[in-house]
Amino acid sequence: MFSSMKLRFKWYIILRIVIVISILGTGIATLIRGMTFNFIPIIIIIAMTFLMNIIFLIILRKGKPKDHNLYVQLIFDNLLIFAIIYYTGGKDSVFSILYFINILTGAFFIMLRGGVLLAILSVMGYSLLLLGEYFGFLISPFDVLSAKNIALENLLIRIYINALGYFLFAALGGYLSEKLNTQLKYYRLRLKDIINNINSAIIVVDEDLCLDDYNEMATNLFPNLRIDMQISKIDIPELMNIKNHKYVQFNKDGKIYDMRIQNITNKNYNNYILVINDISELKDFEKKLLDKERLSAVGELSASIAHEIRNPLSSIKGSIGIISEELPSDYKGHPMFKIVLEEVERLNNLINEFLRYSRVLPVNVSRFNLYRLLSDIRSLLKISYIDISGIDENIEIVSDEDKLKQVLINIIKNAEYAIKDIENPRIIIQHRKENEKEIITIRDNGIGINSKIMEKIFQPFNSSKPSGTGLGLAIVYKIIRDELKGEITVESQSGNTIFTILLGSKYE
């Protein structure tokens, strides 16, 4: 994982140029000794080397070298060595040692098969040089001693010894490369397993903003990732700013992601490591915590206001009663007395809701029949279209029956208001159990909840009803979260609003 194969090949290409120029330069300087010399073949060799290197560099820029690219390079180098030996003394050239370097390179890059292939080519090339000079069809321009002065048996022994050396070198190089590659694969797989099991998406990007590597979590987040792909192909604008930022957030598929950017630089490479985490739950938790703090503050304020208002209201109500008793009978029936008493009673009910909201009352846990509770609520509210047919008549749950009853009544009353002008209105209540949790859903086919109301659905004084106090769902939220230690969520669109209540098995 995170291989530097491209970098090694780049250095290999550069090293080839240096070797060719230095060898040919020093070889010619040593062998010419003032003789007239034809530089054209040498210039051709150098030009071919530069041309092939340019081709290989272009291939490298397009991605990681493929096997056939490696074979072409190594075979080209073998032919290049043949040409260098031929033009620097033939059988007497000191540069025949380059065959060993070529074989070792093949074993390093393509394991045993690469070393053996180059050993065969080296044996063929070296044999051709020696036998060509002996039989006179391939004589080096700088042949110091004629091959005719050497017995054929000695020449064949020389070929055999070199061939044996080539194959032994290929076997040794191949064995060491295979062993090293096995160890590298083992550690690479261990590292890959570790990185793939990290619960974060990890992407490595090079200095040209091309993908160098990534883990499985990254492919889950961006399924179309591939090596050497430009990061601009990912349709997330924030990913284009990785050179200028160390931390960004972005949204994808309705979730919020946190991306940390680490720049790793040394003399050989400049990479950016992107570590991406889903922080949607954390953001949701932060929002709930802030909501809870706001609700707590408002609850304390409500309690203070309620106590301050209740006493004057009681005095007003009592005074109105006394005045109405003392007035002549002609004035007792005046509608003003009725209006005042009704408004006082309404304010008193509002204060009672304030006090209910501001207090955390003790929980009275018991086992009770959920179907019976819902039947009682349906009878109490006189709503015939409440559908509880999907609930087992014998199902029993453990909770505070009175608190749950208040929660369900408040939610059902809201649903009743939402479907008052709907044809074929329905309120469907269902129950299921998952992982020891009781889950109750209340679904209606009403007009849905306005988006502005939805943003602060469980906050107090948030209501779409003309005469509503805005405390009903705030009390629901408080009972479920603070008293019953459960969870409540809501989803809404026109024709389908769902309240989901999740109750745990333990209460404080």
N, C-alpha and C positions, 0 to 999 in steps of 0.2 A: 504493500500500500504506500502511496506517496513516493513512487519510485523516481530515481534521478537518471533513468536510462537515456533520456534525451540529452542530458548534460554530458554523460560519459561519451556518447557518440559525437557530440560536438567537439570535445577534446580529442577524440580519436581522429577526427577529420583534420583538425589543426596539426596534430602530431604527424600525420601522414605527409602533409606539405613540408614540415620542417625536416623530416627524415629524408624525403626525396631530394630536396634542394641541398642539404648538407652532404648526403652520401655522394650524389652525382658531382657536386663541387669538389669535395676532397678527393674522390676517386679520380676524377679527370686531372686534377692538379698533381696527383701522385704518379699517374700512369703516362701522362703526355710526355714529360721530360723533354720538352722542346720539339716534339714531333709534330708534323702537320696532322691536324685532327678535324674530323667532320662533326660539327656541333648540331647539325640538323636533327639527327635521331634523338639527341639529348633534349633539344628544345621541344620536340614532339612529345617526348615522355612527360616533361614538365607541364606542357600545355594540356595534355590529356589528364594529368593528375588534377590540375586546377579545374578543368571542365567537369570532371566527375565529382569533385568536392562541391562545386556549386550545385550540381544536380542533387547530391545527397543532402546539402543544407536546405534546399527548397523542400525536399521530402520531409525533413525534420520539422520544418515550420508548419507543415500540415498535420502533424500529429506524431504519436509514438511510432518508432520504426517497426515495420512488419518483418516477418521472417524472410520473405523473399528480398526485401531491401538489404537485409544483413548478408544474405548469401551473395548478392550481386557485389556488395562492397568487398567482401573477403576474397571472392574469386578475382575481382579486379586487382586487389592488392597482390594476389599470387602471381598474376600476369605481370604486374608492375615489378615485382621482385625478379622475375625471370628476365625482364628487359634490363634491369639494373645490373644483374650479374653478367649478362651477355656483354654489356658495354663497359664493364669494369674488370675484364680479365677472363671471363668464361669459367672454366673448371678451376682456375687459380684465383678467382675473385674471393676476397675475404668476406664479401657481403652475402655469401651463401647462408650465413647464420640467420639472415632475415627470414628464411623459411621457418625456422623454429619460432620466431616471433609471430609470424603469420598463423602458424598452427595453434600457438598458445592463445592468440586473440580469438580464433575460431572456437576453441574449447571454452573460452570465457563467455562469449556471447551466445553460442548455439550448443553448448554442452559437448558431449562425446561425439555426436554425429557431425558437428561442425569441425572438430579437431580431426576426425578420421577422414572426412572429405578433403580437407586441406593437406593432410598427410599424403593422400593419394595424388593430389595435384602436384604437390612438391616433389614426390618421387618421380612423377612423369616429367616435370620440368627439369629437374636435376639430371635425370637419365638422358633426356634429349640434348642437354648441353654437352655432357661428357661423350655420349655416343656420336653426336653430331660432329664434334671436333675430331674424334677418332676416325670416323669414316669420311670426314671431309665435307659434309653438306651443311654444317652450321659452325663456322669458325668465328670466334670473337675478334674484333679489330685489335684487341690488346692481348692476344694469346702469347704468353711469355714462353711457354714450352709446348711444343707440339704434342698432341695426344698420341701420335705415332711412336714417341719415345717411351711410352708406357705400355706394358703388356696388357692384352685384352683381359686376361684373368685378373690382373691387379685393378683394372678399371672397373670390372664387374664387382669385385670385392668392395671397392670404394663406394660403388652405387648401393650395394647391399647394406654396408655399415650405415651409410646415411639414411637409407630407407628404414632400417631398423630403428635408428635414432628418432626419425620422424614419427613412426608409429608408437614407439614407447613414449615419446613426448606428448603425442595426441592422447594416448591412454591415460598418462599421468595427469595431464591438464584436464581431460574430460572427467576423470574420477574426482579430482579436487573441486572442479566446477560444479559437478553434480552434488557432491557432498555439501559444498557451500550453499548451493541453490536450495537443497533440501532444508538446511538449517534456516536459511533466509525465509523460505516458504512457511516453515513452522512458526517462526517469530512473527512473520507478516500476518499469518492467519490468526495467531493469538491477539496481535494488535488489532486486526480487523474485527475479531469477535468482540473485543473490549469496546472498540469505538462504535460498532453496530449496536451494542447493548446499552450505550449511553442514551439516556432519555432526552437527547438534544439532536437537532439536525446540524451536521457539521459539513461545511463545504470549504474546500481549499481552492483558492483562485490565484493565478500567477499575475505578474506585473502587467500583462496585457489584458487582464480581466477575462481570461479564459479559464474554464474549470479544469483543475488539475486532479482533484479527487473529491469524493463525498461518501457519506455513510448511508445506511438503509433508511434512517429517519428522514434524511434529506430527500430520498426518492419517494417516500410517502407524502412528503409535503409538496415536492415538485416532480411529478411522475416522468417528465420528459427530459430529465437531466442526462447528459452524456459527456464523456471526457473531451476536452478542447472546445467545448461549446462556449460561445460568448455569453457572459452573464446578462447581457442586454436582451437575450432571447427569453429570459424569465420576465413575465409581465408584472413586475413589482418595481415601481419607480425608485423606491428607497434603496434597492440593491445597486443602483448606479452610483451611489454616493459613498462607496466603501473607502475610497482613498482620502476622503475629507472628514470622515466621522469615525468615532469609536463605538457609538451606540445609537441605534435607531429602532423605532417601532413601526410596524406596518400591519395592515388588516388583510386577511385572506379567508374567504369562505365563511365570513361572519365571525372569525376568531381574531384575537389580538396576539401578535408575536413580538418578542423581544429579540433583537439581533446585536450581539457583541462582536466587534471587529478587532482582530489582533494582527498587527503587521509584523512579520518575521523576515528579517533582512540579514544577509551576510554577503560575502564577496561573490558567491556563486549564484544566488537567486534572491528574489524578492517576492514573497508570497503573502497572501491575506487569508487568514482563517476566520470563517464566519460561523459563529455558534448561535443557533436559533432555537428559542424555547417558546412554547405556547403558554402565555400568561393570562389567558382568558379567565380561568378560575380565580387567579390572584386578583385580577381587576374586579371581578364580580364580588369577591370577598371584601375588597376594600370599599366597594360601593355599599355593600350591606352593612359594613361596620360604620360607615359614615351615616347611613340611614338610621342605624340603631342609636347612634349618639344624638342625632337630631331628634328622633322620636323621644328619647329619654329626656332631653332638655325641654321639648314641648310638653311632655307629660308632667314634669315638675311645675312648669309655668301654669298648665291647665289646672292642676290641683290647687295652687295658690289662688288663682283667679276664682275658681269654683267656690272655695271656702269664703272668699271675700264677698261674693255675690249672693250666696245662698241665704245668709242672714237678712239682708235688706229685702230679698224677695219674700221671705216668710213674713216679715213685718208688713209688706205691701199687701200680701194676700189676706192677712188677719185684719188689717185696717179696712180693706174693701168689704170684708164680711161684716164688720161692726157697723160701718156706714150704711150698708144696705139694710141692716136690721133696724137702724134708728130712723131711716127716712120713711115718710108716709108711704102707704101701700101703692099709691099711684106711681111712685118713682122706682119701686123695687124691681120692676120688670124692665127697666131701661136697658137697651142693648149694650150700652157702654160698659155696664158692670160685667156682662158676659164676655165681652172682648178682652177687658183687662184681665179677668180670671183665666181665660184661655191662653193669653200671652204669657201670664205668669207661670202657668202650668207647663207651657212649651219651653220656657227658659229653665224651669226646674228640671225637666227631662234632659235638656242639653247639659246641664250641670252634672246630672247623674252619669251621663255618658263620659263627660270629662273625668269624673272621679273613677269610673270603671277603667278608663284608658290609662290613668296615671298610676294606678295601683297594680302591684303584682300579687294576686291573691293565691293562697295556698291551693295545692292540687289535691283533689280527692280522687285517687285512682281506684277503679273497680273494673270487674269484667261484666260486660253487658252485651245485649243482642243489638247489632247494628241495624238489621232489617227493621226491628221493632221501633228503634229510635227514629229512623227515617219515615216510617209509617205514621208515627205520632206527629212529626213535623209537617207532613203532608196534610194531616187532618187539622192541625192547628192553623196552618196558613190557608187552608181551603183552596189548594191549588191542585186541580185534578190531573194536569198534564205532567206532573212529576213522575218520571219513569224510574222505578227501582227494581224492575223485573230481572235485571241482570245480577242481582245480589242474592246470595244464598240466604234463605229464610232462617237458617240455623247458625249463621256466622256470628261469632262472638269475638270482640276485640277488647284490649285492655287500655283504658285511657280515663280521662275525667269526662264523664257523660254530660254533665251540665255545660262545661266549657265547650265541648265539641258541638253540643246542640246549639249554643249561641253562635258559634262559627258558621255552622251550616245554615242557620236561619238567616244570618246577615248576607251570606253569599247567594242564597236562593232568592232573597228579596231583591238583590241587585239584578239577578237573572230575570226575575219577573218584570222588573222595570224595562229591561232591554228588549223583551219580547212582547210588550203590551200591544204593539201595532203589527205583529207578525202573524201571517196566516199559518195555521197548524203549528202553534208554539210547542216547544218541547224542552224539558229540562231532564237530562239523563244523568243519573248518579250511579257510579260503578265502584267496585272495590276489588283489589287484588293484593296479594302478599308477595313480597320479594325480599329475600335476604333478611328475614325476621322483621321487615318493615311493613306497616299497614299503609296502603296507598288508596286514597279516596279521590275520585275525580268527579267534578260537577260540570257538565257540558250543557250549553244552551245554543239555540239557533237564532239568537237575537241580532241586533244591528252591530254588535261589536263595540269595542272600547276605543274612544278617541285617542289618537297617538299622543296628544299632549297630556291627557289624563293618564295614559299608560306609562309615561316616563316616571311618574311619581304615584303609582297606583296605590301603594300602601302608606303613603304619607298622610297625616291628618289634614283636615279641611280641604280635601281634594275630592270634589264631587261634580258630577254632571247633572244631578237632580236639582231642580229649582228650589225645592224645600229641604234638600239634604244638608246634614251637618258636616259631611265629609269625614266622619269618625268611624263609620261602620267597618270598612276594610282595614283601617288603622288598628282598630280593636282586634279584628280577626288576625292580623299579622302579629300583634303583640301576644295574643293568647297562644298561637301556634309556636312562635319562636321562643318567647320568654317563659311561658308557663308549661306548655306541653313538650318543649324542647324538640320540636319538629321542623319541617320545612314547608313552605307554600310557594308555589309559582303560578303564573298565569300566562296563557297564550291567547291571543285574540285576533280575529279578522271577521269581516262581515259574514254572518251566518254560522260562525263557529268560535265560541269562546270557552276555554277550558281552564278551570281552577284545579290544581293538583295539590292535595294535602298528603304529606308524608309524615307518619307518626312512628317514633322509635318505640323500643320496648322498655326503656328505662326513664325514670323521672326523678328529679331531685326533690 
